[in-house]
Amino acid sequence: MNISESGILLETHFPIKSNHTVQLTISLEENLLDIKGKPVHVQSLDGGKYKIGIQFAGLDETATKILQHFIRDVESKE
Protein backbone atom coordinates (compact mmCIF):
# COMPACT_ATOMS: atom_id res chain seq x y z
CA MET A 1 0.00 0.00 0.00
CA ASN A 2 2.96 2.29 0.69
CA ILE A 3 6.66 2.15 1.48
CA SER A 4 9.17 4.38 3.25
CA GLU A 5 12.79 4.10 4.38
CA SER A 6 11.61 2.71 7.72
CA GLY A 7 8.88 0.29 6.67
CA ILE A 8 6.05 -0.85 4.46
CA LEU A 9 2.27 -1.03 4.78
CA LEU A 10 0.82 -4.27 3.41
CA GLU A 11 -2.66 -5.70 2.92
CA THR A 12 -2.90 -9.42 3.69
CA HIS A 13 -5.51 -12.13 4.13
CA PHE A 14 -4.10 -13.10 7.53
CA PRO A 15 -2.91 -11.26 10.65
CA ILE A 16 0.74 -11.29 11.69
CA LYS A 17 1.53 -11.13 15.39
CA SER A 18 3.92 -8.45 16.63
CA ASN A 19 6.32 -11.01 18.10
CA HIS A 20 7.05 -12.47 14.65
CA THR A 21 9.85 -11.52 12.30
CA VAL A 22 8.75 -11.16 8.69
CA GLN A 23 11.00 -11.93 5.70
CA LEU A 24 9.89 -10.03 2.59
CA THR A 25 11.18 -10.02 -0.96
CA ILE A 26 10.22 -6.69 -2.52
CA SER A 27 10.55 -5.87 -6.20
CA LEU A 28 11.53 -2.23 -6.72
CA GLU A 29 11.90 -1.54 -10.41
CA GLU A 30 14.67 -3.91 -11.53
CA ASN A 31 15.86 -4.76 -8.01
CA LEU A 32 14.77 -7.51 -5.64
CA LEU A 33 15.33 -6.71 -1.97
CA ASP A 34 15.24 -9.32 0.78
CA ILE A 35 14.17 -7.43 3.88
CA LYS A 36 13.37 -8.47 7.45
CA GLY A 37 10.92 -6.59 9.61
CA LYS A 38 8.59 -6.62 12.58
CA PRO A 39 4.83 -5.96 12.53
CA VAL A 40 4.17 -2.77 14.47
CA HIS A 41 0.56 -2.15 13.46
CA VAL A 42 -2.27 -4.56 12.55
CA GLN A 43 -5.74 -3.39 11.55
CA SER A 44 -8.63 -5.70 10.66
CA LEU A 45 -10.42 -4.71 7.45
CA ASP A 46 -13.68 -5.84 5.86
CA GLY A 47 -13.67 -9.09 3.90
CA GLY A 48 -11.21 -10.93 6.14
CA LYS A 49 -8.26 -8.72 5.17
CA TYR A 50 -5.67 -7.01 7.35
CA LYS A 51 -3.61 -3.86 7.00
CA ILE A 52 -0.17 -4.49 8.53
CA GLY A 53 2.61 -1.98 9.12
CA ILE A 54 6.03 -3.63 8.99
CA GLN A 55 9.06 -1.80 10.40
CA PHE A 56 12.26 -2.76 8.59
CA ALA A 57 15.08 -4.22 10.68
CA GLY A 58 18.74 -4.45 9.78
CA LEU A 59 18.71 -3.02 6.25
CA ASP A 60 22.15 -3.21 4.72
CA GLU A 61 23.70 -0.22 2.93
CA THR A 62 22.88 -1.49 -0.56
CA ALA A 63 19.22 -2.13 0.27
CA THR A 64 18.95 1.29 1.92
CA LYS A 65 20.35 3.05 -1.17
CA ILE A 66 18.01 1.14 -3.53
CA LEU A 67 15.05 1.98 -1.30
CA GLN A 68 16.00 5.67 -1.09
CA HIS A 69 16.41 5.86 -4.88
CA PHE A 70 13.02 4.21 -5.45
CA ILE A 71 11.28 6.57 -3.00
CA ARG A 72 12.85 9.65 -4.61
CA ASP A 73 11.71 8.45 -8.04
CA VAL A 74 8.14 7.90 -6.85
CA GLU A 75 8.01 11.27 -5.09
CA SER A 76 9.35 13.11 -8.15
CA LYS A 77 6.52 11.64 -10.27
CA GLU A 78 3.78 12.82 -7.88
C-alpha positions in Angstrom: 0.0 0.0 0.0 3.0 2.3 0.7 6.7 2.2 1.5 9.2 4.4 3.3 12.8 4.1 4.4 11.6 2.7 7.7 8.9 0.3 6.7 6.0 -0.9 4.5 2.3 -1.0 4.8 0.8 -4.3 3.4 -2.7 -5.7 2.9 -2.9 -9.4 3.7 -5.5 -12.1 4.1 -4.1 -13.1 7.5 -2.9 -11.3 10.7 0.7 -11.3 11.7 1.5 -11.1 15.4 3.9 -8.5 16.6 6.3 -11.0 18.1 7.1 -12.5 14.7 9.9 -11.5 12.3 8.8 -11.2 8.7 11.0 -11.9 5.7 9.9 -10.0 2.6 11.2 -10.0 -1.0 10.2 -6.7 -2.5 10.5 -5.9 -6.2 11.5 -2.2 -6.7 11.9 -1.5 -10.4 14.7 -3.9 -11.5 15.9 -4.8 -8.0 14.8 -7.5 -5.6 15.3 -6.7 -2.0 15.2 -9.3 0.8 14.2 -7.4 3.9 13.4 -8.5 7.4 10.9 -6.6 9.6 8.6 -6.6 12.6 4.8 -6.0 12.5 4.2 -2.8 14.5 0.6 -2.1 13.5 -2.3 -4.6 12.5 -5.7 -3.4 11.6 -8.6 -5.7 10.7 -10.4 -4.7 7.4 -13.7 -5.8 5.9 -13.7 -9.1 3.9 -11.2 -10.9 6.1 -8.3 -8.7 5.2 -5.7 -7.0 7.3 -3.6 -3.9 7.0 -0.2 -4.5 8.5 2.6 -2.0 9.1 6.0 -3.6 9.0 9.1 -1.8 10.4 12.3 -2.8 8.6 15.1 -4.2 10.7 18.7 -4.5 9.8 18.7 -3.0 6.3 22.1 -3.2 4.7 23.7 -0.2 2.9 22.9 -1.5 -0.6 19.2 -2.1 0.3 18.9 1.3 1.9 20.4 3.0 -1.2 18.0 1.1 -3.5 15.0 2.0 -1.3 16.0 5.7 -1.1 16.4 5.9 -4.9 13.0 4.2 -5.4 11.3 6.6 -3.0 12.9 9.7 -4.6 11.7 8.5 -8.0 8.1 7.9 -6.9 8.0 11.3 -5.1 9.4 13.1 -8.1 6.5 11.6 -10.3 3.8 12.8 -7.9 
